[in-house]
Amino acid sequence: MSLELIVRPEAENDLSQARRWYEQQLRGLGRDFLDEVAATFERIESNPEAYAKIRGRLRRALVRRFPFGVFYLLEREQIIILAVLRASRDPRLWKSRVRTGR
């Protein structure tokens, strides 16, 4: 059974901002970042319970090559991506999204 992957608008915004930043650093790096995030989404989809819970029901998968985490909730029939944030970001940001997660 395949779970539906839903990327919340806040997480889409995270991706857009990070892609722009990386692209400004080096042409093509923004695309590389998005490719690595897409691969992380695929890993989450193939085995959503493989990643540790970091707070309540919230799970985090680390993105390869980039210092980012994908924060998500595993629901009965859905994987809900709440945030894609730098590992160094203030945890209050992703914690606030958990409270408004659905």
C-alpha positions in Angstrom: 0.0 0.0 0.0 1.4 3.4 -1.0 0.9 6.4 1.1 0.0 9.8 -0.3 2.9 12.3 0.1 1.6 15.8 0.9 4.0 18.8 0.9 2.6 21.6 3.0 2.8 25.2 1.5 5.3 26.1 4.3 7.6 23.3 3.2 7.3 24.3 -0.4 8.3 27.8 0.6 11.3 26.4 2.5 12.4 24.6 -0.6 12.0 27.6 -2.8 14.1 29.8 -0.5 16.8 27.2 -0.1 17.0 26.5 -3.8 17.4 30.3 -4.6 20.1 30.6 -2.0 22.1 27.6 -3.3 21.6 28.8 -6.9 23.1 32.2 -5.9 26.1 30.4 -4.4 26.8 28.3 -7.5 24.9 27.9 -10.7 23.3 24.4 -10.7 23.6 23.9 -7.0 19.9 24.8 -6.5 18.9 22.0 -8.8 21.3 19.6 -7.0 19.6 20.6 -3.7 16.1 19.9 -5.1 17.3 16.6 -6.5 18.6 15.5 -3.1 15.4 16.6 -1.4 13.4 14.6 -4.0 15.5 11.5 -3.3 14.9 12.0 0.5 11.1 12.2 -0.2 11.4 8.9 -2.1 13.3 7.3 0.8 10.6 8.5 3.2 7.8 7.1 0.9 9.5 3.7 0.5 9.9 3.3 4.3 8.3 6.1 6.3 8.8 4.4 9.7 12.6 4.1 9.2 13.2 7.6 10.5 13.2 8.3 14.2 10.5 10.3 15.9 12.1 13.5 17.3 9.1 14.9 19.1 5.7 13.2 19.6 4.7 11.9 16.2 7.1 14.2 14.2 9.9 12.4 12.3 13.0 13.8 10.6 14.9 12.5 7.6 18.3 14.1 6.8 19.0 15.2 3.3 22.3 13.9 1.8 25.0 16.4 0.8 23.1 19.3 2.3 22.6 20.3 6.0 18.8 20.0 5.9 16.2 17.9 7.5 12.8 16.9 6.2 10.2 17.1 9.0 7.1 15.0 8.5 4.1 13.4 10.2 3.0 9.8 9.3 -0.7 9.6 9.2 -2.9 6.5 8.4 -2.9 7.1 4.7 -0.6 10.1 4.3 2.9 11.4 4.8 2.7 15.1 5.5 5.9 17.1 4.9 5.7 20.1 7.4 9.2 21.6 6.8 12.5 21.3 5.0 14.9 23.3 7.1 18.6 23.8 7.7 19.8 21.7 10.7 21.0 24.9 12.4 17.6 26.6 12.3 15.8 27.4 15.5 13.8 24.4 16.5 10.9 26.6 17.5 10.1 27.0 13.8 9.4 23.3 13.1 7.8 22.9 16.5 5.3 25.6 15.7 4.4 23.8 12.5 3.7 20.6 14.4 1.0 22.3 16.4 -0.7 23.4 13.2 0.3 20.3 11.3 -2.9 19.2 9.7 
